[in-house]
Amino acid sequence: MVKKFMNQSLTLTLKESTFAALQQQAKHLGISPELLSVNLLEQQIEKTIDANVHNAPEPLAQRRFSSHFGQLNLDNTILVDNDSIDADLAQQYWGDDEDI
């Protein structure tokens, strides 16, 4: 599959000193000032896009979910096997004084 790129034209107005520096650098590289301008602009845009992708704020739902993360420090050990959980639930429903 061949990718087709749509070319767009952009007219820039530069300060004389900026254009002179651009022209000098382009001459040093053996390319046109226009090609150097395009290359520099594309590189800067790609860097900006990459930075925005990596530093983008988390989506609201993910931030809300992440806000529930943390640690729980208990003074006593809690057993998490089924029998212990059932006994704890029964104690909450029926109290301490009834046999289960």
Residue frames as a rotation matrix with the C-alpha (Angstrom) as fourth column:
MET 1
0.583 0.813 0.000 0.00
0.813 -0.583 0.000 0.00
0.000 0.000 -1.000 0.00
VAL 2
-0.476 -0.722 0.502 1.38
0.724 -0.646 -0.243 3.39
0.500 0.248 0.830 -0.96
LYS 3
0.050 0.442 -0.895 0.79
0.828 -0.519 -0.210 6.25
-0.558 -0.731 -0.392 1.43
LYS 4
0.014 0.020 1.000 -0.25
0.740 -0.672 0.003 9.49
0.672 0.740 -0.024 -0.18
PHE 5
-0.372 -0.196 -0.907 0.75
0.801 -0.562 -0.207 12.68
-0.470 -0.803 0.366 1.51
MET 6
0.620 0.603 0.502 -1.17
0.751 -0.642 -0.156 15.83
0.228 0.474 -0.851 0.96
ASN 7
-0.520 -0.852 -0.059 1.16
0.849 -0.507 -0.151 18.78
0.099 -0.128 0.987 0.53
GLN 8
0.701 0.692 -0.171 0.16
0.711 -0.696 0.097 22.14
-0.052 -0.190 -0.980 1.86
SER 9
-0.173 -0.725 0.666 1.76
0.603 -0.613 -0.510 25.52
0.778 0.314 0.544 1.28
LEU 10
0.624 0.258 -0.738 2.48
0.761 -0.415 0.498 27.94
-0.178 -0.872 -0.455 4.08
THR 11
0.257 -0.521 0.814 3.78
0.361 -0.729 -0.581 31.46
0.897 0.443 0.000 3.72
LEU 12
0.436 -0.215 -0.874 5.97
0.888 -0.054 0.456 32.69
-0.146 -0.975 0.167 6.56
THR 13
0.659 -0.313 0.684 7.22
-0.025 -0.918 -0.395 36.16
0.752 0.243 -0.613 7.28
LEU 14
0.484 -0.598 -0.639 10.56
0.871 0.400 0.285 36.09
0.085 -0.694 0.714 9.08
LYS 15
0.789 -0.385 -0.478 12.77
-0.137 -0.870 0.474 38.76
-0.599 -0.309 -0.739 10.54
GLU 16
0.740 -0.559 -0.375 15.71
-0.537 -0.155 -0.829 39.55
0.405 0.814 -0.415 8.29
SER 17
-0.191 -0.875 0.445 18.18
-0.980 0.147 -0.132 38.19
0.050 -0.462 -0.886 10.86
THR 18
0.114 0.319 0.941 16.24
-0.416 0.875 -0.246 34.93
-0.902 -0.363 0.232 11.18
PHE 19
0.964 0.266 0.018 16.11
-0.082 0.360 -0.929 34.46
-0.254 0.894 0.369 7.42
ALA 20
0.422 -0.882 -0.210 19.83
-0.796 -0.249 -0.551 35.25
0.434 0.400 -0.807 7.10
ALA 21
-0.319 -0.513 0.797 20.66
-0.845 0.534 0.005 32.60
-0.429 -0.672 -0.604 9.72
LEU 22
0.451 0.590 0.669 18.34
-0.156 0.791 -0.592 30.13
-0.879 0.163 0.449 8.01
GLN 23
0.943 -0.114 -0.312 19.89
-0.320 -0.061 -0.945 30.86
0.089 0.992 -0.094 4.64
GLN 24
0.049 -0.995 0.088 23.41
-0.969 -0.068 -0.236 30.47
0.241 -0.074 -0.968 6.01
GLN 25
-0.236 -0.083 0.968 22.59
-0.587 0.806 -0.074 27.13
-0.775 -0.586 -0.239 7.68
ALA 26
0.756 0.581 0.302 20.86
-0.081 0.540 -0.838 25.87
-0.650 0.609 0.455 4.52
LYS 27
0.704 -0.570 -0.423 23.86
-0.625 -0.216 -0.750 26.81
0.337 0.793 -0.508 2.40
HIS 28
-0.256 -0.816 0.519 26.15
-0.957 0.289 -0.018 25.00
-0.135 -0.501 -0.855 4.85
LEU 29
-0.119 0.311 0.943 23.97
-0.253 0.909 -0.332 21.87
-0.960 -0.278 -0.029 4.54
GLY 30
-0.952 -0.291 -0.095 23.68
-0.142 0.145 0.979 22.18
-0.271 0.946 -0.179 0.77
ILE 31
-0.390 0.891 0.234 19.90
0.920 0.390 0.047 22.49
-0.049 0.233 -0.971 0.72
SER 32
-0.331 0.354 0.874 17.43
0.300 -0.839 0.454 25.27
0.894 0.413 0.172 0.06
PRO 33
-0.932 0.043 0.361 16.23
-0.331 -0.510 -0.794 27.54
0.150 -0.859 0.489 2.87
GLU 34
-0.010 0.999 -0.047 12.70
-0.932 0.008 0.361 26.34
0.361 0.047 0.931 2.14
LEU 35
0.298 0.064 -0.952 13.63
-0.036 0.998 0.055 22.69
0.954 0.018 0.300 2.63
LEU 36
-0.742 -0.605 -0.290 15.51
0.308 0.077 -0.948 23.49
0.596 -0.793 0.129 5.83
SER 37
-0.680 0.560 0.472 12.51
-0.716 -0.646 -0.264 25.46
0.157 -0.518 0.841 7.09
VAL 38
0.330 0.834 -0.443 10.16
-0.700 0.531 0.478 22.56
0.634 0.152 0.758 6.38
ASN 39
-0.009 -0.421 -0.907 12.51
0.285 0.868 -0.406 20.07
0.958 -0.263 0.112 8.07
LEU 40
-0.919 -0.386 0.082 12.95
0.060 -0.344 -0.937 22.24
0.390 -0.856 0.339 11.17
LEU 41
-0.395 0.858 0.330 9.23
-0.899 -0.435 0.054 22.92
0.189 -0.275 0.942 11.46
GLU 42
0.408 0.552 -0.727 8.31
-0.431 0.819 0.380 19.25
0.805 0.158 0.572 11.07
GLN 43
-0.379 -0.630 -0.677 10.91
0.390 0.555 -0.735 18.21
0.839 -0.543 0.035 13.66
GLN 44
-0.935 0.023 0.354 9.60
-0.296 -0.600 -0.743 20.76
0.196 -0.799 0.568 16.14
ILE 45
-0.015 1.000 0.020 6.00
-0.938 -0.021 0.345 19.72
0.345 -0.013 0.938 15.60
GLU 46
0.278 0.067 -0.958 6.88
-0.036 0.998 0.059 16.03
0.960 0.018 0.280 16.06
LYS 47
-0.749 -0.595 -0.291 8.72
0.306 0.079 -0.949 16.84
0.587 -0.800 0.123 19.33
THR 48
-0.723 0.542 0.429 5.74
-0.684 -0.648 -0.334 18.85
0.097 -0.535 0.839 20.55
ILE 49
0.283 0.855 -0.435 3.30
-0.734 0.485 0.475 16.08
0.617 0.185 0.765 19.67
ASP 50
-0.037 -0.377 -0.926 5.48
0.291 0.882 -0.370 13.46
0.956 -0.283 0.077 21.39
ALA 51
-0.938 -0.338 0.080 5.82
0.047 -0.353 -0.935 15.64
0.344 -0.873 0.347 24.49
ASN 52
-0.400 0.867 0.297 2.06
-0.901 -0.431 0.045 16.23
0.167 -0.250 0.954 24.61
VAL 53
0.336 0.507 -0.794 1.30
-0.383 0.844 0.377 12.53
0.861 0.177 0.478 24.25
HIS 54
-0.235 -0.532 -0.813 3.69
0.508 0.646 -0.570 11.55
0.829 -0.547 0.119 27.05
ASN 55
-0.972 -0.167 -0.166 2.71
0.230 -0.513 -0.827 14.41
0.053 -0.842 0.537 29.35
ALA 56
-0.405 0.895 0.188 -1.01
-0.249 -0.306 0.919 14.40
0.880 0.325 0.347 28.61
PRO 57
-0.534 0.284 0.796 -3.22
-0.838 -0.055 -0.543 14.47
-0.111 -0.957 0.268 31.69
GLU 58
-0.961 0.231 0.150 -4.91
0.224 0.972 -0.065 11.23
-0.161 -0.029 -0.986 32.57
PRO 59
-0.442 0.884 0.152 -8.52
0.027 -0.156 0.987 10.93
0.896 0.441 0.045 31.47
LEU 60
-0.235 0.416 0.878 -10.99
-0.865 -0.502 0.006 11.90
0.443 -0.758 0.478 34.20
ALA 61
0.790 0.590 -0.170 -12.25
-0.469 0.758 0.453 8.34
0.396 -0.278 0.875 34.72
GLN 62
0.322 -0.756 -0.570 -8.71
0.457 0.651 -0.605 7.03
0.829 -0.066 0.555 35.16
ARG 63
-0.592 -0.522 0.615 -7.87
-0.231 -0.621 -0.749 9.81
0.773 -0.585 0.247 37.66
ARG 64
0.188 0.751 0.633 -11.02
-0.919 -0.092 0.383 9.01
0.346 -0.654 0.673 39.65
PHE 65
0.852 0.093 -0.516 -10.18
-0.029 0.991 0.130 5.32
0.523 -0.096 0.847 39.66
SER 66
-0.041 -0.978 -0.203 -6.55
0.424 0.167 -0.890 5.97
0.905 -0.122 0.408 40.65
SER 67
-0.228 -0.024 0.973 -7.68
-0.639 -0.751 -0.168 8.16
0.735 -0.660 0.155 43.54
HIS 68
0.779 0.586 0.223 -8.85
-0.566 0.506 0.651 5.01
0.269 -0.633 0.726 45.32
PHE 69
0.398 -0.720 -0.569 -5.35
0.331 0.691 -0.642 3.51
0.855 0.068 0.513 45.37
GLY 70
0.230 -0.401 0.887 -3.46
-0.801 -0.596 -0.062 3.54
0.553 -0.696 -0.458 48.63
GLN 71
-0.638 -0.486 -0.598 -2.48
0.002 0.775 -0.632 1.52
0.770 -0.404 -0.493 51.64
LEU 72
0.561 0.772 0.300 -4.44
-0.447 -0.023 0.894 0.20
0.697 -0.636 0.332 54.55
ASN 73
-0.604 -0.782 -0.153 -2.62
-0.195 0.331 -0.923 -0.38
0.772 -0.528 -0.353 57.81
LEU 74
0.555 0.831 0.031 -4.56
-0.326 0.183 0.927 -2.37
0.765 -0.525 0.373 60.38
ASP 75
-0.059 -0.555 0.830 -3.52
-0.992 -0.063 -0.112 -3.11
0.115 -0.829 -0.547 63.93
ASN 76
-0.037 0.092 0.995 -4.81
-0.440 0.892 -0.099 -6.68
-0.897 -0.442 0.007 63.75
THR 77
-0.940 -0.332 -0.085 -4.61
-0.245 0.478 0.844 -9.39
-0.239 0.814 -0.530 61.17
ILE 78
0.107 0.986 -0.129 -7.68
-0.817 0.014 -0.576 -10.04
-0.566 0.167 0.807 59.07
LEU 79
-0.618 -0.229 0.752 -8.24
0.110 0.922 0.371 -13.53
-0.778 0.313 -0.544 57.73
VAL 80
-0.289 0.479 -0.829 -9.55
-0.859 -0.511 0.004 -13.61
-0.422 0.713 0.559 54.21
ASP 81
-0.997 0.045 -0.062 -10.48
0.015 0.907 0.420 -17.25
0.075 0.418 -0.905 53.78
ASN 82
-0.426 0.905 0.004 -14.15
-0.146 -0.073 0.987 -18.05
0.893 0.420 0.163 53.09
ASP 83
0.045 0.461 -0.886 -14.88
0.799 0.515 0.309 -19.49
0.599 -0.722 -0.345 56.53
SER 84
-0.601 -0.346 -0.720 -13.52
0.740 -0.583 -0.337 -16.40
-0.303 -0.735 0.606 58.29
ILE 85
-0.949 0.299 0.098 -15.44
-0.207 -0.829 0.519 -14.07
0.236 0.473 0.849 55.99
ASP 86
-0.172 0.934 -0.313 -18.65
0.152 0.339 0.928 -16.05
0.973 0.112 -0.200 56.57
ALA 87
-0.079 0.092 -0.993 -18.12
0.974 0.220 -0.057 -15.94
0.213 -0.971 -0.107 60.34
ASP 88
-0.886 -0.287 -0.365 -17.52
0.365 -0.916 -0.167 -12.18
-0.287 -0.282 0.916 60.24
LEU 89
-0.735 0.670 0.104 -20.65
-0.294 -0.452 0.842 -11.63
0.612 0.588 0.529 58.18
ALA 90
0.012 0.746 -0.666 -22.73
0.516 0.565 0.643 -13.84
0.856 -0.352 -0.378 60.46
GLN 91
-0.413 -0.237 -0.879 -21.43
0.904 -0.225 -0.364 -11.97
-0.112 -0.945 0.307 63.49
GLN 92
-0.996 0.048 -0.080 -22.47
-0.060 -0.986 0.152 -8.66
-0.072 0.157 0.985 61.92
TYR 93
-0.462 0.879 -0.118 -25.94
-0.274 -0.015 0.962 -9.96
0.843 0.477 0.247 61.02
TRP 94
0.396 0.709 -0.583 -26.76
0.229 0.539 0.811 -11.92
0.889 -0.455 0.051 64.17
GLY 95
0.566 -0.213 0.797 -24.41
-0.727 -0.585 0.360 -10.56
0.390 -0.782 -0.486 66.82
ASP 96
-0.444 -0.896 0.013 -22.02
-0.736 0.356 -0.576 -12.28
0.511 -0.265 -0.818 69.22
ASP 97
-0.491 0.213 0.845 -24.51
-0.773 0.341 -0.535 -14.14
-0.402 -0.916 -0.003 71.38
GLU 98
0.654 0.751 0.088 -26.02
-0.617 0.597 -0.512 -16.55
-0.437 0.281 0.855 68.86
ASP 99
-0.262 -0.692 0.673 -24.47
-0.047 0.705 0.707 -19.78
-0.964 0.154 -0.217 67.60
ILE 100
0.104 0.215 -0.971 -24.13
-0.948 -0.274 -0.163 -20.23
-0.302 0.937 0.175 63.91
